[in-house]
Amino acid sequence: MTHRESRAGTQIPSVELAEFRDSSVEHIKTDDLFAGRRVIVFALPGAFTPTCSTLHVPGYLSRLSDFHDAGIDDIVCLSVNDPYVMEAWKHAEKAEGIRFIADPFGEFTAAMGMSVDHRDASLGTRSWRYSMLVDNGKVETMFIEPDVPGDPFEVSDADTMWKYLRPNHKTAPPAFMLARHGCPHCARAKALLNDNHIHYEAVHLGEGVTMQGVKALSGAATVPQIFIEGRLVGGADQLEAYIRERQSVGSAPEAQ
């Protein structure tokens, strides 16, 4: 359990945040950021830190289209950092579609009761890890990480927020694709995944993988090769068959 209290049902604190936009720093009042809109905020200890970079941001990035389809106007990544670092981190994560907003003086974080002393990690005073849904300036729900040793990441993830928004919605497991830029079959496979709301990551030939590596992983010297839940589906034709089967039974079939 966490000792930090949820602010669900209360108004967002009225403070000023900062965001790097259009080559300059823009000062944003929280009243303007949240007024008349449904906004997801996920707050974390710091830019470029391990859990934040490998799990927290990628999870929300993979759910962007789902959240927008569910009526979310903005997804905000918030941290006690300066806006320049937040902008550099956004580019490093290739996280277009998420707004990386700085709480440079920790004022918003303190007003939310979410400050934490992270000097043991050489970070100073930062934000506790949490997520929340804000509707027209009022906190609708919050998911606050428990007070346990280490860097807990159990409830502030994108999937937890998605389950809150769509508790009865069934989604397909994510996919991984070995592909090549300019390959028409790869483009077809990507379109199939996108059209069916299947989240995926793609690694292209020349980006740390060779055709020899593709063959070693899949047994085939062709691309694309799609993996779902760590199991090989195959190329675009096999993916299409997989999706048809999934749709016919109303849930995701097991990859072969």
Number of C-alpha atoms within 10 A of each C-alpha: 8 10 9 15 11 18 16 16 13 13 15 21 17 14 14 18 23 23 22 20 14 7 7 10 14 14 15 15 14 17 16 13 17 20 15 14 17 23 23 26 22 25 25 23 25 22 24 16 12 11 16 20 17 12 13 20 21 16 15 25 19 18 18 20 15 17 22 13 10 13 12 19 15 19 21 20 23 29 26 28 21 19 24 18 15 26 22 15 18 22 10 11 15 12 18 11 14 18 19 26 27 28 23 19 16 19 17 24 23 16 13 16 15 20 20 16 14 14 10 7 7 8 15 13 17 25 26 26 28 23 25 22 23 25 21 18 22 20 21 16 19 22 19 25 21 18 13 9 6 6 15 15 16 13 17 22 21 23 14 15 23 16 12 12 16 13 10 8 8 11 13 16 13 16 19 19 23 24 26 21 11 8 11 13 17 23 16 17 23 22 13 16 19 13 9 13 15 18 21 17 13 16 15 18 17 11 8 8 13 15 18 13 15 20 14 11 13 18 13 16 15 17 24 27 26 27 22 21 13 13 14 20 24 23 22 23 12 15 23 17 12 19 18 14 15 15 13 11 9 10 13 17 16 12 15 11
